[in-house]
């Protein structure tokens, strides 16, 4: 069990998932500090929050020293595969992610790395669906890195967190269906808040497996919090 306060690096916060995870981190008493790294400003101001705006996550050598001293990374950056070739999608999804992960892992040996993948990801890397193969390869290669803990999150439909600005239009229009989906398709739906809460909880407590499907995420989000020892400022 990890009882150290969380100091987290978060990517992709101008997207729906990253914004939701950031929201949960800023609210959670176990999270002491958050460093957001992204291509454009996130527009959030908070005492816990520091931000680095940088155009290319595959090369962060120019400010590597600012990435030291963190024990969690919630990697939420990503793009849709629509309109992209497998080569292009691999470069953005696999190559960039591995480069960033290798850098921060070397700087922070006690890090828990949580990667947002997706329901249907192909761990065999052999299936017919291009995005699922690439995501599967990314999960597999991240799992080989020397992090203290690695978890691949595979969310499905996520009920948005009210009031956040980067919620995808599809989720806004379909939010009214969430109670029915939860009733009939519970293994495929969660709230966005549960995704963020589960990331915090696996950082604090760990989990029995490193690939987390929707049902695992929902269970882990409810895991009882451990005592947190914060360092004096």
N, C-alpha and C positions, 0 to 999 in steps of 0.2 A: 504494500500500500504506500502510495506517495502522499506525504502530508506537507510537502513544500508548496508554497503559494505559486500559482501559475503565472508565468511570464510568457506570453504567446505572441508569435508572429502570425499574421493572417494575410492571405492574398485573396484577390478577387472580391473585395468588399464593394465594388461598384456594380456587382451582379447580385442577383436575388439571394443565393445561398450564402455568399460571403457577408453580405449586409446582415442577414439574419444571425449568422454565427457571431459577428461582431457585436450585435445588439445583446445577445445572451452573455457574452464575455464582459461587457461593460456593466451589466446588471449583477453579475455573480460575485459574491464576496471572496471566493477562492482565487479569483483572477486579480492579480496585483498590477499588471501592466500589459499593454497591448501595443505592438508595433505593426502598423499597416504598411505593406509594400505593394504599390500598384502603379499603373500607367498614368492615372489621373487622380486628382484629389477626391477623397471620399465625402467631403462636406460635413463631417462629424467632428464636433469639438467636445472633449471630455478630459477630465484630469488624468485618467489612466492611459490616454491615447497619445502615441507619437506616430508620425507618418513620414514615409519616404516615398516621394514620387519619382518613378524611374521607368523608362520606356521599355526595357528589355530584361525580363526576369532570368533569362538564360545567362546573363553576365552581370553579376552584382559585386564584382571585385573592387569597384571604385569606392564602395562604402562597407566593405566586409566587416570592418571593426564595429560598426553600428549594429551588426546582426549577432554579436556575441552577448551572452548572459541570458539567453532564453531557454526555456525547458519544454516548449510546445510549439508546434507549427500546425496551423489549420489551413491546409492548401485547398482553397475554394476556386481558384482561377481556372477558367476553361472556356471552350467555345463549342458551338454546335458543329457537327460534321457536315451539315447541309451545304452543298456547293463546293466542298473541298475535296481534293484528291486525297488518296491515302497517304501520299508523301507529305502533303501540306498539313494534314490533320496530325500525322505522327510527329512532325516537327514541333507543332504548337502544343500538343498534348503530352507526348512522351519525352522528346528531347529537352524541351524547356523545363519541364517538371523535374526530370532527373538531374539536370545541371544545377538547378536551384537547391534541390534536396541535398545533393552531395556537398555543396558549399556550406549550407547551414548545419548539416550534420557534423562536418569536420570541425566546425567552430563550437558546437554545443553537443558534447558527447552524451549528455543526460536527457536528450530531447525525445519527446513523444511526437511522432509525425502522423497526422490524420489527413488522408487524401480523399477528396470527394470524387467518387467514381460514378456509378449509377446502376440501378436495377437492370439486370440483363447483361452485365459485363461478362466477357468470355475469358475465364481463367486459362483455358486451353490454348488460346491464341490461334485457334484453327477454324473457328466458325465462319459462316458466310457473311455475317454483319460486320462491316468494316470498323465502325466506331467501337463495337464491343471487343473486337480483337485488339485494337490499339489500347483501349482502356485496360484490358486484361494484361497486356504486356507491361504497361506502366505500373499496375499494381504489383505484378511479379517482380519487376526490377527494383521497385522501391523496397519491397520486403527483404531484398538481399543487402540493403545498405545497413551500416552498423548503428542504427538508432537504438535507443533504450527500448522504445516500443514503436511499432508501426501498425496502423489500422487503416483499412480501405473501407470507406463508407459508401454504401450502395443505396441511396434513397430512391424512392419511387415518386408518387405524387405527394407533394408537400403542401399542406394548408398554410397559406402565408401568415406571417406575423402582422397584425393590424398596425397601420401607421407607417410602415416602411416604404421608401420611395422607389425601390428598384424591383418591386414585384412584377413578374412577367404578366402581360395582359391575359394570357390563357388562364393563369392561376386566379386572377381576379374574377374572371367570368365564370369559372367553374367552382369557386369557393363554396357556393351554396350546396354543391353536391357532396361536400366532405362528410357530413354526418351519415349519408347513405353509403358512401364508399367505405367509411370506417366500419359500418355494420356488415356489409357484404364482401368487402375486399380488404379486410384488416391487415393482411400481410403485404399490402402494396401501398399503404398510405400512412403518413405521419404528419405531424406539424413541423414547420420549419424550426420552431423553437426547440422541439425535441432533438433535432439534428445537432443544434448547438449545445444543448444540455448534455447529450451523449458524448460529444467530443470532450467537454470539460470533465465528465465523470470517468471516461477511460484514461484521461491524463492523471487523475487522482487515484483511481482504483485499479486500472488495468481491465482486461477482458480475457475470456478464455480462448477466443479465436481472433485472428487478425482481419478476416473479411466479415464485415457486418452488413447483413441484409436488413430490410425495413423492420422486420419483427425484432431483430436484435437491437436496432437503434431505439425503438420505442421502450424496450425493457431497460436498456442502459440509461436512458434519459431519466428514469425514475429511481435509479440507484441512490441509496442514502448517501449523503455527503459525509466525507471523513473530516475530522478536525483539521484546521489549516493553521500552520505556523507561519506568520508573516515576518519578514525581516524588518528591523527598525529603519526609519528614514532619517 
